[in-house]
Amino acid sequence: AQSVTQLDSQVPVFEEAPVELRCNYSSSVSVYLFWYVQYPNQGLQLLLKYLSGSTLVKGINGFEAEFNKSQTSFHLRKPSVHISDTAEYFCAVIKTGGFKTIFGAGTRLFVKA
Amino acid sequence: DTAVSQTPKYLVTQMGNDKSIKCEQNLGHDTMYWYKQDSKKFLKIMFSYNNKELIINETVPNRFSPKSPDKAHLNLHINSLELGDSAVYFCASSHGDFNQETQYFGPGTRLLVL
């Protein structure tokens, strides 16, 4: 079975600073990986996903993530955050050919002025 | 135009009542889902339908029953509501070969059982 661990439950950061949100997964088979963002009182929306090919994936709002198979990680980064990036971020995994997406527990990014 | 919509947005009810949450998507997607998000923001799949056929049926109490009258709708009926059912319920949809496809989420239904 697959599992996802988001190593930080909360990440406070100052505006315009860089940020990294960490995600590790475990799976004995190949997987697809996703990052979703949830703004307050809203549903989730996709930031980016890794299916195959280049391990560096670029998403919306200036976010990117790097798939590292040897370390089974898919960390999310942004070089300069804005106040509007304050939200909950979820890493998710699904095995290729599978039916069920497993979400991590979420990381709350709090951007301070 | 809202892609995935849910009604109601808020639902406050007494223990023991029966309630339904409706979900509609206008994206032409084949697959729809119900997720439960608890107070700690943990998100867990409950059900998934592909072309009106039940694909995922997680270990949820049988008080929860999904119904998909057509590809664009997936409703969730909950019997004999309990305090522990209080949560935010999200509907989502995705296209075709759904395991690699993006899921599009509704705004959520905030259920509070008193």
Interface residues (C-beta under 8 A of the other chain):
Chain A: Y32 F34 Y36 Q38 N41 Q42 G43 L44 Q45 L46 K49 L51 E88 F90 I94 K95 T96 G97 G98 F99 K100 T101 F103 A105 G106 R108
Chain B: V4 K40 K41 F42 L43 K44 I45 S48 I55 I56 E58 F90 A92 F98 N99 Q100 T102 Q103 Y104 F105 G106 P107 G108
